[in-house]
């Protein structure tokens, strides 16, 4: 399966900084020819960076969308709008969205349905808190999130799942390789149980303090088909080193 390395820039950078970062990623993309690259800048920069990446081996995505196609939703962005300005993917259900905006599994599922309807590939995030892991509930929490967050058309459209243990995001801490492999195996089993053979070919990304120093070991694990990279995606050399490790 061809790996996907996706950069979630979150709420960082000016337009000039974002354009420079995108150019550096584009220029170095040839160093990972067997890997799909994706950058997800803040909303205001999506169109400019998508235009700069047109015809280049780096796709551009967004970090969220609304479940409605249009309407009186001040401050929100419809999936079709993102598609219209050049986005191909959208991150949904990230733990920061679930925490900061009280997004439920049902809300994430509705957004994923909207993304599919607009022709976007959803990257649906799941992951447990530290308390849930310590209580031995990690697998149950993640599989329940999968069940509630993925719409019926997800597999047919080639949707992507990202496992991000909440306690590892931006902390510099990562689960053990055995823990990552166990959760990814459980996710794969759940995808196959729900979607049949199509579940075998869906990409499952790992996210949570991925950096050049640990990327190769993580990406070599079974059922780890790429990475959703946060902080390291803001440094082109680090992001490209992670991509090279996937190849």
NUDOMAR-285192 format. One record per residue (C-alpha): x, y, z; residue number from 1. Coordinates in nm, 4 decimals, padded with zeros to 6 digits. Layout:
X_Y_Z_NUM
...
REM end
This chain:
00.0000_00.0000_00.0000_1
00.1382_00.3411_-00.0967_2
00.2057_00.5410_00.2222_3
00.0466_00.8801_00.2882_4
00.2361_01.1419_00.4854_5
00.0030_01.4273_00.5767_6
00.1065_01.7526_00.7438_7
-00.1436_01.9220_00.9737_8
-00.0198_02.2798_01.0057_9
-00.2954_02.3643_01.2561_10
-00.3207_02.7383_01.3382_11
00.0348_02.8400_01.2570_12
00.2137_03.0793_01.0261_13
00.1546_03.3768_00.8035_14
00.0675_03.3421_00.4368_15
00.4275_03.4202_00.3447_16
00.5577_03.1557_00.5837_17
00.3048_02.9034_00.4596_18
00.3939_02.9679_00.0970_19
00.7643_02.9281_00.1744_20
00.6986_02.6044_00.3625_21
00.4880_02.4688_00.0771_22
00.7572_02.5571_-00.1751_23
01.0217_02.3793_00.0304_24
00.8034_02.0690_00.0549_25
00.7328_02.0795_-00.3174_26
01.1008_02.1183_-00.3995_27
01.1961_01.8191_-00.1863_28
00.9081_01.5907_-00.2802_29
01.1262_01.4018_-00.5265_30
01.3125_01.2497_-00.2345_31
01.0131_01.0292_-00.1526_32
00.8867_00.9085_-00.4934_33
00.6890_00.6156_-00.3553_34
00.4977_00.8229_-00.1007_35
00.1868_01.0415_-00.1285_36
00.2375_01.3827_00.0324_37
-00.0358_01.6079_00.1654_38
-00.0232_01.9441_00.3421_39
-00.3201_02.0892_00.5310_40
-00.2755_02.4621_00.5919_41
-00.5134_02.6948_00.7789_42
-00.8325_02.7837_00.5892_43
-00.7215_03.1268_00.4601_44
-00.4172_02.9763_00.2869_45
-00.5724_02.6715_00.1209_46
-00.6460_02.8367_-00.2136_47
-00.3042_02.9995_-00.2543_48
-00.1127_02.6870_-00.1604_49
-00.3372_02.4610_-00.3694_50
-00.2717_02.6842_-00.6701_51
00.1027_02.6674_-00.6077_52
00.0873_02.2865_-00.5860_53
-00.1201_02.2417_-00.9025_54
00.0467_01.9763_-01.1145_55
00.2963_01.8991_-00.8382_56
00.3298_01.5738_-00.6389_57
00.1919_01.7320_-00.3208_58
-00.1823_01.7404_-00.2477_59
-00.3502_02.0059_-00.0364_60
-00.6205_01.9531_00.2236_61
-00.8108_02.1404_00.4921_62
-00.8422_02.0893_00.8660_63
-01.2218_02.0781_00.9023_64
-01.5504_02.1404_00.7229_65
-01.9146_02.1936_00.8130_66
-02.1721_01.9174_00.7760_67
-02.4097_02.1393_00.5785_68
-02.3600_02.2175_00.2112_69
-02.4493_02.5841_00.2675_70
-02.6491_02.8067_00.5002_71
-02.6383_03.0500_00.7894_72
-02.3297_02.9120_00.9614_73
-02.1125_03.2121_01.0400_74
-01.7442_03.1296_01.0521_75
-01.7801_02.7819_00.9041_76
-01.6662_02.6423_00.5692_77
-01.8545_02.3981_00.3474_78
-01.6805_02.0965_00.1978_79
-01.7746_02.2072_-00.1542_80
-01.6040_02.5424_-00.0929_81
-01.2838_02.3620_-00.0015_82
-01.3067_02.1474_-00.3121_83
-01.3722_02.4584_-00.5181_84
-01.0451_02.6214_-00.4099_85
-00.8328_02.3147_-00.4738_86
-00.8454_02.0958_-00.1641_87
-00.8581_01.7200_-00.2149_88
-00.8666_01.6033_00.1491_89
-01.0061_01.7216_00.4802_90
-00.9081_01.6254_00.8352_91
-01.2135_01.5508_01.0504_92
-01.2634_01.4607_01.4145_93
-00.9164_01.5601_01.5295_94
-00.8976_01.5378_01.9073_95
-00.8452_01.9142_01.9260_96
-01.1754_01.9628_01.7427_97
-01.3462_01.7032_01.9591_98
-01.2184_01.8752_02.2740_99
-01.2301_02.2439_02.1795_100
-01.5628_02.2273_01.9939_101
-01.7295_01.9333_02.1703_102
-01.7560_01.7395_01.8444_103
-01.9272_01.4037_01.8863_104
-01.8866_01.0938_01.6730_105
-02.2214_01.1761_01.5108_106
-02.0992_01.5259_01.4210_107
-01.7795_01.3851_01.2704_108
-01.9798_01.1318_01.0720_109
-02.2047_01.4072_00.9314_110
-01.8984_01.6068_00.8284_111
-01.7455_01.3006_00.6644_112
-02.0673_01.2475_00.4681_113
-02.0510_01.6099_00.3540_114
-01.6881_01.5678_00.2510_115
-01.7692_01.2591_00.0464_116
-02.0601_01.4359_-00.1218_117
-01.8276_01.7200_-00.2218_118
-01.5607_01.4885_-00.3612_119
-01.3147_01.5317_-00.0750_120
-01.1281_01.2438_00.0856_121
-01.1976_01.2484_00.4608_122
-00.9195_01.1736_00.7072_123
-01.1119_01.0735_01.0182_124
-00.9183_01.0888_01.3443_125
-00.9688_00.8615_01.6443_126
-00.7775_00.8220_01.9682_127
-00.7946_00.7704_02.3414_128
-00.7051_00.9970_02.6319_129
-00.4322_00.9054_02.8784_130
-00.6911_00.8189_03.1439_131
-00.8668_00.5855_02.9019_132
-00.5403_00.4135_02.8134_133
-00.4419_00.3705_03.1777_134
-00.7843_00.2205_03.2429_135
-00.7271_-00.0358_02.9673_136
-00.9992_00.1157_02.7494_137
-00.7911_00.2337_02.4524_138
-00.9060_-00.0289_02.2033_139
-01.2713_-00.0048_02.3072_140
-01.2678_00.3757_02.2823_141
-01.1040_00.3777_01.9398_142
-01.3292_00.1122_01.7886_143
-01.6383_00.2882_01.9248_144
-01.5199_00.6137_01.7671_145
-01.4699_00.4330_01.4382_146
-01.8170_00.2876_01.4480_147
-01.9768_00.6226_01.5228_148
-01.7636_00.8435_01.2993_149
-01.7380_00.6598_00.9664_150
-02.0239_00.6919_00.7148_151
-02.1352_00.4059_00.4925_152
-01.9621_00.5355_00.1804_153
-01.6274_00.5776_00.3525_154
-01.4537_00.2662_00.2212_155
-01.5840_00.2936_-00.1341_156
-01.4437_00.6470_-00.1538_157
-01.1026_00.5476_-00.0181_158
-01.1342_00.7316_00.3123_159
-00.8412_00.7478_00.5523_160
-00.8321_00.6764_00.9262_161
-00.5769_00.8443_01.1532_162
-00.5040_00.7024_01.4971_163
-00.3817_00.9769_01.7278_164
-00.3579_00.8969_02.0980_165
-00.4694_01.2241_02.2549_166
-00.1979_01.2204_02.5195_167
00.0780_01.1945_02.2557_168
-00.0243_01.4942_02.0434_169
00.2295_01.7739_02.0769_170
00.3798_01.6271_02.3930_171
00.6843_01.4551_02.2501_172
00.5566_01.1274_02.3972_173
00.4588_00.8288_02.1860_174
00.3090_00.4898_02.2662_175
00.5349_00.1879_02.2425_176
00.5644_00.0259_01.9035_177
00.3697_-00.2711_02.0403_178
00.0882_-00.0412_02.1548_179
00.0714_00.1305_01.8151_180
00.0682_-00.2034_01.6331_181
-00.2068_-00.3344_01.8607_182
-00.4387_-00.0389_01.8036_183
-00.3731_-00.0305_01.4303_184
-00.4467_-00.4027_01.4159_185
-00.7740_-00.3462_01.5998_186
-00.8640_-00.0643_01.3615_187
-00.7899_-00.2855_01.0610_188
-01.0029_-00.5648_01.2031_189
-01.2902_-00.3241_01.2618_190
-01.2636_-00.1810_00.9103_191
-01.2691_-00.5290_00.7568_192
-01.5599_-00.6364_00.9769_193
-01.7610_-00.3377_00.8640_194
-01.6541_-00.2887_00.5023_195
-01.5340_-00.6330_00.3990_196
-01.2412_-00.6624_00.1592_197
-01.2462_-00.2855_00.0976_198
-01.1403_-00.2418_00.4598_199
-00.8114_-00.4160_00.3815_200
-00.7038_-00.1407_00.1428_201
-00.7938_00.1640_00.3528_202
-00.4947_00.3563_00.4798_203
-00.4490_00.3901_00.8563_204
-00.2154_00.6708_00.9600_205
-00.0415_00.7122_01.2929_206
-00.0227_01.0585_01.4482_207
00.1138_01.1865_01.7763_208
00.4663_01.3297_01.8097_209
00.5919_01.1735_01.4863_210
00.9382_01.3041_01.4056_211
01.2367_01.2006_01.1926_212
01.3927_01.0115_01.4807_213
01.1007_00.7724_01.5357_214
00.9317_00.7715_01.1953_215
01.1093_00.4750_01.0385_216
01.0304_00.2391_01.3261_217
00.6663_00.3493_01.3456_218
00.6087_00.3370_00.9707_219
00.7551_-00.0143_00.9519_220
00.4806_-00.1525_01.1779_221
00.2008_-00.3659_01.0362_222
-00.1108_-00.1683_00.9387_223
00.0675_00.1660_00.9685_224
00.0187_00.3117_00.6217_225
00.1560_00.6588_00.6805_226
00.1523_00.9413_00.9298_227
-00.0480_01.2482_01.0230_228
00.2268_01.4868_01.1276_229
00.1723_01.7920_01.3455_230
00.4638_02.0020_01.4706_231
00.7250_01.8355_01.2497_232
00.5240_01.9289_00.9391_233
00.6060_02.2964_01.0045_234
00.9723_02.2271_00.9246_235
01.0096_02.1156_00.5650_236
01.3288_01.9167_00.6273_237
01.1653_01.7217_00.9104_238
00.8463_01.6572_00.7141_239
01.0445_01.5363_00.4136_240
01.2645_01.3156_00.6338_241
00.9511_01.1487_00.7684_242
00.8304_01.0988_00.4116_243
01.1646_00.9485_00.3147_244
01.1380_00.7085_00.6082_245
00.8044_00.5888_00.4703_246
00.9590_00.5035_00.1369_247
REM end
